[in-house]
Amino acid sequence: MTPSWTLYPAARFSEFQDAWQHLNREGKNSALLDPAFLAPALELFGTGKERLAVLGGSTPSAMALLRPTGRRGWETFQPSQCPLGSWVSHPSLTWQAVLPPLLRSLPGFPVVLGITQQDPDLFPRPPASRTLKTLDYIQTACVTLQGPFEAYWQARGKNLRANMKKQRNALTKLGLEPRLEILTRAQDMDQAVRDFGQLESSGWKNDQGTAIHRDNAQGRFYTRVLESFCARGKGRVYRYWFGDVVTAMDLCIADESSLIILKTAYNEQASHGTSPAFLMRQESFQHLFEENALDRIEFYGKVLEWHTRWTDEIRTLYHINEYRWGFLPGLLGKA
């Protein structure tokens, strides 16, 4: 008998976390699909309308966190703090096999189910069919941690290497000593997020009201995530100083193979005409190469010009839309 989908209120996610993480580990074991990352996101950014979909019984073969969108649609739960849509499944399953029955099991007679922002390195992009269509989302970049750092650095553009050297010389003339600090203890994360919030508040994000503060939902989310991952030896914060002033920070989590940079901020007022985040990244990347514990660094953001100075490894994240009827994609211009 073919397993069927069962829906639960997403508030019961904690009861299914072990099964969810088992499926995550069956695949690439992404930190972004770890319950320690998703549970705080659901609690802090969910609306209460989300559902947990489970395929199978005591040993599920696929699971998803879903939310209604509009009057006749559903999509994977994915607040802006989450780079990927909330989906895990056994590698043997195909999208074509599991999405049609999931769409039919959702309440409200939806006509479309969206699986948002999927990484082809985690779940291969499926071919299109009458009811299943995919579309490009963004290009994202990574850095493979292979070989000595010096070889990687020499492969960067001449302008980047020259600019970093010029900026370090300028700081020396000002009597400023740049220093990289790596925080990995759970008890340090509260202060780290406070410091990060101060950096964001010094720039344009504060003007737009999007800056992290320790006491807003974003601040609570990143504190909880970092504390959970640090408790398992999988979280770290890079904090970069000019003298006694924090000038740049990266908030990061890791899985078995990748370090994921969640958020970056820098102090615009204390930069002294330099690029503190670039200087920090040169040193943090060197540390990661020399540490030789991970396979790559993931940015998981839209590729911008500055990313291409650090890497030429780029791939495309994608969306999936599963439609109830085969004529809908053409009708909606999605064929």
Order of alpha helices (4+ residues) and beta strands (2+ residues): beta-alpha-alpha-beta-beta-beta-beta-alpha-beta-beta-alpha-alpha-beta-alpha-alpha-alpha-beta-beta-beta-alpha-beta-alpha-beta-alpha
